[in-house]
Amino acid sequence: MKVFVTGGAGYIGSHTCVELLTAGHDVVVLDNFCNSHPEALCRVEKITGKRITVVKEDIRNQAALEAALQEHGCEAVIHFAGLKAVGESVAKPLQYYDNNVVGTLRLLAAMQNCGVETLVFSSSATVYGEPQYLPLTEDHPLSATNPYGRSKLMIEDILRDLYQAKPQFRIAILRYFNPVGAHDSGLIGEDPQGIPNNLMPYVAQVAVGRRAHLNVWGGDYPTHDGTGVRDYIHVVDLALGHLSALDYLASGPQCVAVNLGTGTGYSVLDVVKAFEQASQKQVAYQLADRRPGDVATCYANPVLAEKILGWKAQRDLAAMCRDHWRWQQQNPEGFV
């Protein structure tokens, strides 16, 4: 199948491109490289020995989207392109709604005009807001607590509305939990620009000596060690979930939302200890005040993904840390 991957040079996108190419799909990537590096796609080609068609364009340029979909005969879309930092979204809400929501509207219009009716959408567990119960199932009430999460929830609503109006569409909404780790080649991985927003790259940068210590936001949560608990999922498992979703959509028109997580929660300090084991380095940390908007505990019920997609996360926390450390060691400055 010829698959159009928006944001394909990003962290999750690049790992998904590897798995698509390995499975025999042809890949066309659209990316404006505002939060990613073209080198990531060169590395994907190196890992797989296969070529990627790259379109350097903005997701909001509908004419460019239509031209790319038609010229390359794309049959399905995996939509990653979007801004994704919660804190930045609070400071720059209009930018987030423009890029994420307007960008998706342009993509959907382009798909409709080109007769492409299969979409896998990159959503997030942030659409659940403050958990009312755990583990989180797909029918948990939806209520995001920040502009980033609201942009994802708006897009989910748009996709459900589109399916109601155009029931021939095949749509999978994948709600990610916390992606970490890297491809086991060490050639691609998470390369945050500036100060990392996510835990694992920050921990890795402390271990490699780029940063003095980790700030642990909140040591007084009602958890086993007082630090926040999250469902960390290996990025390769997550990437494979997209292939499972594509295969599932081949069975017919539908619009389905599915959690992609492990079902196990680990605290910040659990991750620090596991990373110290993997790297044989000490990770200095300091406890700091809670951040507004952070929840104490969040983890998935992943049963639906196994039931309908035949997908289950395989890699444990030790593998996540080991693979991330290999990437960090081989690329101390990222894709430079």
C-alpha positions in Angstrom: 0.0 0.0 0.0 1.2 3.6 -0.7 0.9 5.4 2.6 1.0 9.2 3.1 2.7 10.0 6.4 2.3 13.6 7.7 5.0 14.5 10.3 6.9 11.5 9.2 10.3 12.9 10.2 9.2 13.3 13.9 9.9 10.9 16.7 6.9 8.6 16.3 6.6 9.2 12.6 10.1 8.2 11.8 9.8 4.9 13.8 6.5 4.2 12.0 8.1 4.8 8.6 10.7 2.1 9.5 7.9 -0.4 10.3 5.9 0.5 7.2 8.8 0.1 4.8 9.9 -3.1 6.6 6.4 -4.5 6.0 6.6 -3.7 2.3 4.5 -0.5 2.1 5.6 2.5 0.0 5.9 5.7 2.0 5.4 9.4 1.1 6.4 11.8 4.0 5.1 15.3 4.3 6.9 17.4 6.9 7.9 21.0 7.3 10.7 20.1 9.7 9.7 22.7 12.2 10.2 20.3 15.1 12.2 17.5 13.3 15.3 17.0 11.2 15.6 15.7 7.6 18.4 13.5 8.8 15.9 11.3 10.6 14.5 10.2 7.2 18.0 9.5 5.8 18.5 7.3 8.8 15.2 5.5 8.2 16.4 4.8 4.6 19.7 3.5 6.0 17.9 1.2 8.5 15.5 -0.2 5.9 17.5 0.0 2.7 14.4 1.6 1.0 13.7 5.0 -0.4 11.2 7.5 1.0 9.5 10.2 -1.1 9.7 13.4 0.9 7.5 16.5 0.4 8.7 19.5 2.3 5.4 21.3 3.0 3.1 22.7 5.7 0.1 20.6 6.7 -2.0 23.8 6.3 -1.2 24.0 2.5 -4.2 22.2 1.0 -3.1 22.6 -2.6 0.2 21.0 -1.8 -1.5 18.1 0.1 -3.8 17.4 -2.9 -0.9 17.6 -5.3 1.1 15.1 -3.2 -1.8 12.7 -2.7 -2.7 12.6 -6.4 0.8 12.6 -7.8 1.9 9.7 -5.7 -1.3 7.7 -5.8 -1.6 7.5 -2.0 -4.2 5.0 -0.6 -4.1 5.8 3.1 -2.9 8.5 5.4 -1.2 8.3 8.8 -1.5 11.8 10.4 1.2 12.7 12.9 1.9 16.4 12.0 1.1 18.7 14.9 2.6 20.7 17.7 2.7 18.7 20.9 4.1 20.6 24.0 1.4 21.1 26.7 3.2 24.1 28.3 3.8 25.8 25.0 0.1 25.3 24.0 -1.0 27.2 27.1 1.3 30.1 26.1 0.4 29.9 22.4 -3.1 28.6 22.0 -3.8 30.2 18.6 -0.7 28.6 17.1 -1.8 25.2 18.4 -5.4 25.5 17.1 -4.2 26.8 13.7 -1.5 24.1 13.2 -3.3 21.1 14.7 -7.0 21.8 14.0 -6.9 23.9 10.8 -4.1 21.7 9.5 -6.2 18.6 10.0 -9.2 20.2 8.3 -7.1 21.0 5.3 -5.8 17.4 5.2 -9.3 16.0 5.4 -10.6 18.3 2.6 -7.6 17.2 0.5 -8.3 13.6 1.2 -12.0 14.0 0.3 -11.1 15.8 -2.9 -8.7 13.0 -3.9 -10.8 10.1 -2.9 -8.5 8.9 -0.1 -10.8 7.6 2.7 -8.5 5.7 5.0 -6.9 7.6 8.0 -5.0 6.6 11.1 -4.9 9.6 13.5 -2.4 10.3 16.2 -4.4 11.3 19.2 -3.4 11.3 22.9 -4.4 10.2 26.3 -4.7 13.9 27.2 -8.2 13.7 25.8 -9.3 12.0 29.0 -8.4 14.9 31.2 -8.3 14.1 35.0 -8.9 10.4 35.3 -12.2 9.5 36.9 -11.2 5.9 37.2 -8.2 3.7 36.3 -7.2 2.0 34.1 -8.5 4.3 31.4 -10.9 2.7 28.9 -11.9 4.2 25.6 -15.4 5.1 26.9 -14.0 7.2 29.8 -15.5 10.8 29.6 -13.5 13.1 27.4 -12.4 16.5 28.7 -8.9 17.9 27.9 -7.3 20.4 30.4 -5.0 22.4 28.0 -5.1 23.7 24.4 -2.9 20.8 23.1 -5.3 18.3 24.5 -8.3 20.3 23.4 -6.9 20.4 19.8 -6.7 16.6 19.8 -10.2 16.3 21.2 -11.6 18.8 18.6 -10.0 16.7 15.8 -11.5 13.5 17.3 -14.9 15.2 17.2 -14.4 16.4 13.6 -13.4 12.8 12.6 -16.5 11.4 14.2 -18.7 14.0 12.5 -17.0 13.3 9.1 -17.7 9.6 9.5 -21.4 10.3 10.3 -21.6 12.4 7.1 -19.4 10.1 5.0 -19.8 6.6 6.3 -17.5 5.2 3.6 -14.5 6.5 5.5 -12.2 4.2 7.5 -10.8 6.0 10.5 -8.7 4.8 13.5 -8.1 7.3 16.3 -5.1 6.1 18.3 -4.8 7.5 21.8 -1.2 7.3 22.8 0.1 7.1 26.3 3.8 8.1 26.9 6.1 7.0 24.1 9.7 6.4 25.0 12.7 4.4 23.8 14.3 4.3 20.3 14.9 1.9 17.4 17.4 -0.8 18.5 19.8 0.3 15.7 20.5 3.5 17.7 20.1 5.5 14.5 16.8 7.2 15.2 15.2 8.4 18.5 13.7 11.3 20.2 15.6 14.6 19.5 13.9 17.4 21.4 14.9 21.0 20.5 16.0 22.9 23.5 15.0 21.7 27.0 13.2 18.4 26.7 9.5 18.4 27.7 9.4 14.6 28.2 10.9 12.6 31.0 13.1 10.0 29.2 15.1 12.4 27.0 15.7 14.7 30.1 16.9 11.7 32.2 19.1 10.6 29.3 20.7 14.1 29.0 21.4 14.1 32.7 23.0 10.6 32.4 25.2 11.7 29.4 26.3 14.9 31.2 24.4 17.5 29.1 22.3 18.6 32.1 23.2 18.8 35.8 20.0 17.3 37.3 16.4 16.3 36.7 13.6 18.4 38.3 11.0 16.0 39.5 7.7 18.0 39.5 5.9 16.8 42.7 7.0 14.4 45.4 3.8 14.4 47.3 1.3 12.6 45.0 -0.8 9.7 46.3 1.5 7.2 44.6 3.9 4.5 45.9 6.8 6.9 46.1 5.1 10.3 45.8 6.0 11.0 42.2 3.7 11.0 39.2 2.8 7.6 37.6 2.5 7.2 33.8 2.0 4.5 31.2 5.3 4.4 29.2 5.2 2.6 25.9 8.2 1.7 23.6 8.0 3.8 20.5 8.6 0.7 18.3 5.5 -1.0 19.9 3.6 2.2 19.3 4.7 2.3 15.6 3.6 -1.3 15.1 0.2 -0.3 16.5 -0.2 2.0 13.4 0.4 -0.9 11.1 -2.1 -3.1 13.0 -4.7 -0.2 12.7 -4.1 0.1 8.9 -4.6 -3.7 8.6 -7.8 -3.5 10.7 -9.2 -0.7 8.6 -8.9 -2.9 5.5 -11.9 -4.9 6.9 -14.3 -2.0 6.1 -15.6 1.5 6.8 -15.7 2.5 10.5 -14.5 5.1 13.0 -12.9 3.6 16.1 -10.8 5.0 19.0 -8.3 2.8 20.6 -5.8 3.2 23.5 -2.2 2.3 22.8 -0.5 1.8 26.1 0.9 -1.1 28.2 -1.6 -1.0 31.0 1.2 -0.6 33.6 2.1 2.6 35.4 5.6 3.6 36.4 6.5 6.5 38.6 9.1 9.2 37.7 11.5 7.6 40.2 10.9 4.1 38.8 12.0 5.4 35.4 15.1 7.1 36.9 16.1 3.9 38.7 15.6 1.8 35.5 17.6 4.2 33.5 20.4 4.2 36.0 20.5 0.4 35.6 20.5 0.5 31.8 23.1 3.2 31.6 25.2 2.4 34.6 25.2 6.2 35.3 23.8 8.1 38.2 20.9 10.4 37.4 20.9 13.3 39.9 17.4 14.7 40.6 15.7 17.3 42.8 12.1 17.3 44.0 10.2 20.4 43.0 6.7 21.7 43.3 3.9 20.1 41.3 3.2 21.6 37.9 -0.3 22.9 37.4 -2.4 20.5 35.3 -0.4 17.4 36.0 -2.4 14.4 37.2 -1.1 12.0 39.8 -1.6 8.7 37.9 -2.6 7.8 34.4 -2.4 4.4 32.6 -4.3 2.6 29.9 -6.6 -0.3 29.7 -5.2 -1.8 26.5 -7.6 -4.7 26.1 -9.5 -3.2 23.1 -6.3 -2.8 21.1 -5.5 -6.5 21.6 -9.1 -7.6 20.9 -9.7 -5.7 17.7 -6.2 -4.8 16.3 -4.5 -8.0 17.6 -1.9 -5.6 19.0 -0.1 -5.7 22.4 2.9 -3.9 23.7 5.9 -6.3 23.9 8.8 -4.3 25.2 9.3 -3.6 29.0 10.7 -0.6 30.8 14.3 -2.1 30.9 14.2 -2.3 27.0 12.8 1.2 26.8 15.7 2.6 28.9 18.3 0.4 27.2 17.3 1.5 23.7 16.9 5.1 24.6 20.4 5.1 26.2 21.9 3.5 23.1 20.4 6.3 21.0 21.6 9.0 23.4 25.2 7.6 23.5 25.5 7.3 19.7 23.9 10.7 19.1 24.8 12.9 22.2 23.7 16.0 20.2 20.8 14.4 18.4 20.6 14.6 14.6 23.4 17.0 14.1 
